[in-house]
């Protein structure tokens, strides 16, 4: 066999020779999956120390045998797998150079990094990569010369040693050029030779790769095509999975997180949506939050859209790949300290629609890898496009459904409520508004029973309260506008046993009493807050159907479909109806407020009406009690919000502060309404709660528990802040004692009763309770 010669010999004065024979055009160099990145390092300018004199080089007589071995190697390169081909080439290089290890560093197509997927005979689970800029291998690539161990930065050597599971005693790195591109396509590395590396080792590598390089590059290109095909298939699967959840944003967000973890092999994922109005990133769905019972939990978290890693990505719109989370200045360490989760690395990418960033996904901790790779970045960018499209369509779909539900509700409302007659408005507007004492000499006292007024008198009484509180003059409310507003509000109430117009009037009357007896306006609340509170009291139960929030959700009503994702279904509907009335022609009593005042008033009304949900009250009751102990600070805005919430709750419960006869009558109305809901739930196949079940409820017991756990604590806090209203707390305590007497008598006389509503029809039972109370010092007479 003829002797293989090096072309363009330039080994003059001991300089290492490099071949420069034309090669077949190599295909595009691919990326492999996964990466281990190393920080940018300074390049070394050490010169080669290979022995190059002819007396130290390999014997030329060995070249025919080597050529024979090279042909056998080429014959064996019939695999489709790029990794298998590399293993065969590595085995050949190790044999021919008497080296312990051999591996190939591929130069990426953008010449920004070099990477390795096979070390000797081992296929790496995660590819090893080094950025080309400012590191030792840059010399081999830019200057097209070989490197030895002394030329390589120790940090990079350590990374290679960890992948080889072996220390490196000697190293030869030979660049393999691609003539057509006039650049380096690979760097072939030999490690731990028995003896020292010589010029013949470098020549052996160059001769071998003159033949095998085209084969390897084509195999790499085929593998790249397979990878791209698999990636496209994965993304198509992702798109299918995402677009099957467009009808539920929460499920969609969970699916996005699951797919993001799967595609990038991350431990955890958080997904934030951008709320542009508040400039906040909001996360309602988290990965990895598991309660003690094994169920997944989620708590809404809000962060400023310009802070932290997620904020930076949302603001810049650019992906951020952080190799060491704790070394990054934007990383918030206390979150790890709180959760016990150890964040090593982060891949954070923006989710966009056609108008810009709409969200941010944050992936934590690459599984089986030191950090997220360039491929993870690429697939995250492609995945983000699908996320943006699916989220945008899901939100649009929700808007369409909401519009449909609103349309149904509006039609239902229009069918049920007729517009007030112009003559009724004119009659009320032209009626002289009487002073409160003409309605009743006790009208401004806590002992007054607002339900004692006739229903037709209540609209005029509302006008009277507006005038007596100075709101008509202060806010320049036209009388005809106020008259139409009051009549529309009255029309806006349905006729369930309890949550009707009379209840609304009673709640508004207690608000009036608070203003008259403790001078709320100016001393505790602003004039605007007082207006918002009083109007909210009138509107707080508009269009109540006699069923609670749980029933709306369980029955899958249009109201639940519209509001259940936000919570407080009925309360949000009540506010929406209040807004509908204010927006009705001739009903806007706030029309003369300034733009700022108008917005603030509506915001306050919304917050106050939402606070009538007892679940909301129970969430903030500790804060209210703390405020009452520390003292109300009129300059503290949070104290204003807490006081408004306390006031609306006490107004809503004010029937419990009246005398025993009135309180008992109210209980009858309430439980008639509750039991009607229970009957509906039974018809739906749902087991109602005890208080809703007419066959199981013990009304006295339920009333005692209600007063003890809800009413009494609320009024106790109220009297702590306002000692002037102590009589309301006394009345509550008196009613509790009456209910305790009623319980004892009821259990003795009605042990076999099928409904505790029977007690309201038994006058002898009432007389026995009153007789017991007369003989006791625990409560005054009713």
Secondary structure, 3 states (H helix, E strand, C coil): CCCCCCCCCCCCCCCCCCCCCCCCCCCCCCCCCCCCCCCCCCCCCCCCCCECCCCCCCCHHHHHHHHHHHHHHHHHCCCCCHHHHHHHHHHHHHHHHCEEEEEEEEECCCCCEEEEEEECCEEEEEEEEEECCCCCHHHHHHHCCCEEHHHCCHHHHHHHHHHHCCCCCCEEEEEEEECCCCEEEEEEEEEEECCCCEHHHHHHHHHHHHHHHHHHHHHHHHHHHHHHHHHHHHHHHHHHHHHCCCCCHHHHHHHHHHHHHHHHCEEEEEEEEEECCCCEEEECCECCCECCCCCECCCCEEEECCCHHHHHHHHHCCCEEECCHHHCCCCCCHHHHHHCCCCCCEEEEEEEECCEEEEEEEEEEECCCCCCCHHHHHHHHHHHHHHHHHHHHHHHHHHHHHHHHHHHHHHHHHHHCCCCCHHHHHHHHHCCCCCHHHHCCCCCCCCCCHHHCCHHHHHHHHHHHHHHCCHHHHCCCCHHHHHHHHHHHHHCCCCCCCCCHHHHHHHHHHHHHHHHHHCHHHHCECHHHHHHHHHHHHHCCCCCCCCCHHHHHHCCCHHHHHHCCCCCHHHHHHHHHHHHHHCCCCCCCCCCCCHHHHHHHHHHHHHHHHCCCHHHHHHHHHHHHHHHHHCCCCCCHHHHHHHHHHHHHHHHCHHHHCCHHHHHHHHHHHHHHHHHHHHHHHHCCCCCCHHHCCCCCCHHHHHHHHHHHHHHHHHHHHHHHCHHHHHHHHHHHHHHHHHHHHHHHHHHHCCCCCCHHHHHHCHHHHHHHHHHHHCCCCCCCC
